[in-house]
Amino acid sequence: MNCKTLEENLALYVYEELGAEDHAAYDAHLESCPGCRALLQQTRNVWQLLGQRSRLEPTPELLVECREALYRALDREQFGWRGLIRNWLPVLVGFPASRAVATLALVVIGFGLGWILRPQAGGLLSSPSVTMAPAVQTSDLSNVHINDITQVAPDPQTGAIRITLNAERKMTLEGSLDDPRIRDLLVNAVKGYDNAGIRRDTLDALRSGSKNPTVREALIYAMQHDANAGMRLEALKTVQGLEWGPDLSQALIDSVENEKNPGVRLTAIDTLVDHAMQAKDRTLAPELQRLASSDSNRYVRIRCASAVHDLVGDAF
């Protein structure tokens, strides 16, 4: 350890980002070096002074601009794939090898493309827009054609939703899912907007309104029909919190039978079987028995057979 190395990495030391071994080496050097101790104290004084300043919250418009700049940088540098892999690897720990590979593949190849390759929208929504100033209320909505949506930002504490979009110019809508115009805009977006990142944000915004029949239908639709496997998986996780009903039961069965992505398909069968076991839902026994005897996937057959045995014993 020398003074130059410590100076170059002093911020990491101050913010406690060093490993235990490196931190101990820095401690040892500081004990024997008055100059570095003085530099450390100066750095901490500046840090404390900055901490006393009031924090300025960025405006929604600035957040949108920064987000767009980040996407452009990711496109140039191709760092997006690394970030997706790094963020999802901890989730895969403990998965069986085949399921881990399938889930990682759908996230990297499917959902990653939706976030990083940001296609331009072109009139996919028939929902109303606004002609007033940015940050308008939904009472100002009119029949102006939407060019694209750049941000959907739900507030989980208040239920308010901020939607930034481009019509004649960039503007922002504010409202809640209780407003049918906001709700219809988000439902149309999660069903048909061509950017997977916006559809993912819209999915989050719709979670709190899942008791509404229109929202419920849109969430189930996204689970079955979204073109992006990563979105189908996220929608599947969302519908796990819905009140159980025949529509959800049939949608999960259809997903098990028709889903092409192994990760999404296995998550669907897990959701179906877990409900059957926890709720002792014997109405699912015939379908589970059919899958146990005919499905091509061994995991599906085993899970279904075990569930049928626990539900009805040897009656089947």
N, C-alpha and C positions, 0 to 999 in steps of 0.2 A: 504494500500500500504506500502511495506517495501523495504529495499535495495536489498534483495535477489530476490524478484519478479521482480524488475526493471532490475537488472542485467541479469536475465534469458531471459527477453523479450526486451532487449535494441535494438536488431537489428530490431525488429518490429516497435519500436518507431522511430528509425532513418530513416527507409524506409517508414514511414507513413502508416503502415499496420494495425494500431489499430483503433478500432471504436472510435467515438467521446467521449463517456463516459470514456473509458479506457484512451484515450489520455489526457483528462482533469485531471484524477487522477494522471497520471505520471507527468504532468505539476506541479500540486500542490506539489507532493513529491519533485521534483527537486528544487522548490523554497526554500524549507526548509532544503535541504540536500546538503552541500558543497561537500561531497565525491562523491555522485552520479552525481553531476554537472561536477566534474572533470573527472569522467569515461565517461560521455557523450561526453565531449570535446575531450578526447583521441580517442574515437571511431570515431567521425566525422573527426578528423585529419587523421586517418588511411584510412577512406573512401575516403577523398579528395586526399590523396596520391595515392591510388590505381586507382582513376579516371584519374590521369595524365599519367598512363602507356599506351603505345600503345597497341591496341587490336590485338590479334592474331586470325586470321580467321582459323577455323578448316578445314582440308583437306577433300575432299569428302570421301576418304577412312576411315578417322576417324569417320565421320558422319554415314557411313554405319555400322561400328563396334559398335558404340554407339547404333544405332537403333536396331541392332541384340541383344545386351545385354539387352536393354529395353524389347524387346519381350520375351526374356527368363525369365526376372524378372516378367513380367506380367503373364506368364504361371505359374510360381511358386506361386506367391502371389495372383493371381486372382483378381488383381485390375482393370483389363481392363473393366469389366462390370461397375464398379462404375464410371470410367471416361467417358464411353460412355453415361451413364444415365445423369451424371452431365453436360456434354457438350450439350446434346440435349434437356434437360428440358426447357431452356429459349426459344427455337424455338417453343415449343409446347404451350406456353402461348397464349391464345386467340383462339386456335383451338377449334372447337366443340369437346365435350368429346369423341365421337366415333372416330373421325379422329385422335385425339391426341393419343388415345390408339393404334390405328392401326399403326400410324407412329412410335411411340416409340417401338412397338413390332418388326417392320421390321428392325429398326436400331439396337436394342440390339441383337435380335436373328440372323438376317441375316448378316449385315455388320460387326458387332462385331466379329463374328466367322471368317470372312475372314481376319481381321487384327490380331487377337490374336492367332488363331490356324493356324500357318504358315506351310502348307504342303510343302513337298519337291517336286520340279518340276522334271519331267522326260521326256524331249524331246518333249514337246508339241508344240514347235515352229519350223517351218521349215526355219526361217530367217537366214541369214548369220551372222557370228560372226567375231572375230578378232584373229589373232595369234601374234600380235605385243605386244609391252609393254603397260602397263596401260596408260590411257589417250591418246588413239590413235585417229586419224581422221578417218572418214568413208571411205576414199580412201583405207585404209588398211583392209577393211572387206574381209573376205574369207569364204569359205564354212565349217567352223568348227561348230560342233554341240553345241548348247546352252544348258547348264544344268539347269540354273535358272537365274532369274533377281532379283537383290537385291535392286535396286534403280532406279527410273525414276525421274529426277529433272529438270523441265522446268524453264527457266529464262524468266519471263513475260516482261522484259524490252528489252532484246536483241533477244528473240526468240530462243536462243540456248537451246539445250537439252543435258543433261548428263545422260547416261545410264550405270549403273554399273551391270556387269553380271559375271557369272562363265561359262567358257568353259573348257579348260585345266587348267586354273587358273583364279583368279579374275582379271578383267580388266574393263576399262571404255571407252565408246564410246562418242564422242562429234560430234554434227551436228545439223541441223535444219530440219524442216518438208519439206523444199525444196529439201532435199536429198531423193530420192525415197527409198534408203535402210533403212534410219532411219525411214521414214514414214511407210514402209511396216513392219518393226519390231514392231513398236508401234501399228499398226492396228491389226497385228496378236496377240499381247499381250492383247489388250482390248477385242478381240473376244474370245480368248481361253486359256489365261494363268490361272493357277489354284489357284493363290493367289489373293484374292479380294483386298488386300492392294495395290499390284502392279498395278492391273487393275484400281484402283481408281487414283493412281498417273499418270498412262498412259492416263486416261481420261482427266486430267488437261492438260497434254502435248499436246493433240490433239485439244483442244479447239480453239487455234489460227489458226488451219488449216482447219476449218470447211467448208470453201468454196471449198476445194478440193473434188471432187466427191467420191474418195475412203474413205477419212476421214469421210465425211458426212454419207456414207453408214454404216461405222463401228459404228458411234455414234448412229444411228437409230437402228442398230442391237443390240447394248448393251442395249438400252432402252427396247427392246422387249424380248431378249433371254438370258440375263445374268442370271446365276443360283442364284445370290445373290440379294435379294429384295432391299437392300440398294444401290447396284450398279445400279439397274434399275431406282431407284428414282433419283440418281445423274445424270445418263445419260439423264433422262427425263428433268431435270433442264437444262442440257447442250443444248439439242435440242430445247429448247424454244427460244434460240438465233439464230437458223438457219433461213435462208430465207425460207418462206413458199412455199411448193410445193405439188403436188399430193402424192409423196412418204411419206412425213411427215404426211399429212392428213390421209392417209390410215393406217400408222403405229399407229397413236394415236387412230383411230377407232378400230383397232385390239386390242390395249392394253385395251381399255375400255371393249371390249367383252371377252377377254381371260385372262386378268391379274387376278391372284389369290389373290394377296395382296391388301387389301382394301385401304391402304394409297397410293400406287402407282396408283391404278385404279382411285381413286378420283382426284389425281393430273393430270392424263391424261385427264379426262373429263373437269377439270377446264381449262387446256391448250387449249383444242379443242374449248370450248365455248367462252373463252376469245378472241381467235383469230377471231372466227365467228362474235362476237359482235363488236370488234374494227375495223376489216377490212370490216364489212358489207358483209361477204362472204356468199351469198345465195346458193352457190353450196353445202354447208354443211347442208342446211335445211332438205332435205329428210332423211339423216342419223340421224340428231338430232330429227326429228319427230318420226322416228322409235324407237329410244332409249326412247323418252318421253312416248311412249305408251306401250313399252314392257319390259323395263329394270326392274330387280327385286329390284334395290336400289332406295329408295324414293328420296334421294338427287339427284341422276342422273336424275330421271324423272322430278323433279322440275326445275333443272338447264336447261335441254334441252327444256322443254316446254316454259320456260321464254324466252330463246334465239330464239326459232322458232317464238314466238309471236312478238318479237321486230324486227325480220328480215323480216317476210312476213305477219304479221298481221293475219287475219282470212282466208288467202288463203288456208291454209292446214286444 
